[in-house]
Amino acid sequence: MVCKMFLKVQPFLFLLEQMLNLESRLSMWVLCQLSWSPIGAIMGAALVMWMMAIIPYALAFAAGAMIFVVTEELIPESQANGNTDMATLGLMVGFVVMMVMDVALG
């Protein structure tokens, strides 16, 4: 009788053992991954402090790249279907709003 019960419980015990083993391996993996987070944060903060003088130039380069993309791709595409007046007016109004917000919000 006990042997028959053990045979019924044995697959459950095997699955339980496998789940605990998997859980402990996953826990160790998560702890290994979490241990690198503070190190990466410190390295990132040090890199930002070290590159502080270059950040304005990098942002200016990014802005220039965005202007290039807008000039090369969006403006000709907006004027392709005969909407040249409306597209040009929208560009001018958007630019004026952007400049006013830049000066007003500093």
N, C-alpha and C positions, 0 to 999 in steps of 0.2 A: 504493500500500500504506500509506504513512504517512498519507495523507488519510483512508483508511477507519478507521485506528486512532484518529486524532484525533476523528473523528465519534463513535466509541464512547466515548471518554474525555471528550468535551466535556460531556455531561449530568452526569457525576460531578464535573467541575471546577466547573460552575455550582452544583450543590448544595453543594459544599464551600465555595465563595465565599459563598453565602447563609447557610450555617451559621456561618461565621466572622463575617460581618457581624451576624447575630443575636446571637451570643455576645458580641461587643464592645458592642452596644447594651445587652444585659442586664447586662453587667458595669458599664457606666457607670451604669445605673439603680440597681443594687445599691449602688454606691459613693455615689451621691447620697442614697439612703435611709439608708445607714449613717452618713453625715456628720451627719444630724439627730439620731441617737440620743443622743450625749453632750450636745447642746444641750438636748434634752428632759429628760434626767436632771438636768442642772444646774438647769433651770427648776423641775422638780418638787421637788427638794431645797430650793430657795429658797422655794417656795410653802409647803412643810411647815414650814420654820423660821419663816416669816412668820405662819402660821396656828396656831402651837403653842398659843396661849392659847384658841383656839376649838375645838380638837379634842375636849376632854372634853364640851363642850356639844353638839357635833355627834354624838358617840357616844351621849350621853344621849337626844338627839332620835331617833336610829335605834332605840334600845332601846324608847322609848315607842311608836314606830310599830310595832315588832314585837309589843308587848303589845296594841296596839289591834287588829292583824290577828288575833292569837290569840283575843282576847275576842270580836270580832265574827264571825269565820268558823269557827274550829276548835271552840270550846267548844259553841256551839249545834248544830253538825253532829255532834259526838260524842254528844250527848244526844238526838238525834232518833229513834233506833231503840229506845228503852227501856233504854239502858245508862247511865242517869243515875248510879247508885251507883258503878259501876266507872269511869266517866269522871271523876267527881269525886274518887274515891280516887286514880286515876292522876295527876290534876292536882296534888293535894296532896302525894303522894309525890315527884313530879318537882320541885315547888317546894322541898320540904325538902332533897332531894338537891342541888339547885342552890345553895341558900343554904349548906349545909354545905361544899360544895366551894369556894364563894366565900370563906368565912371561913378554911377550912383552907389553901387554896392562896394566899390573899392577893391 
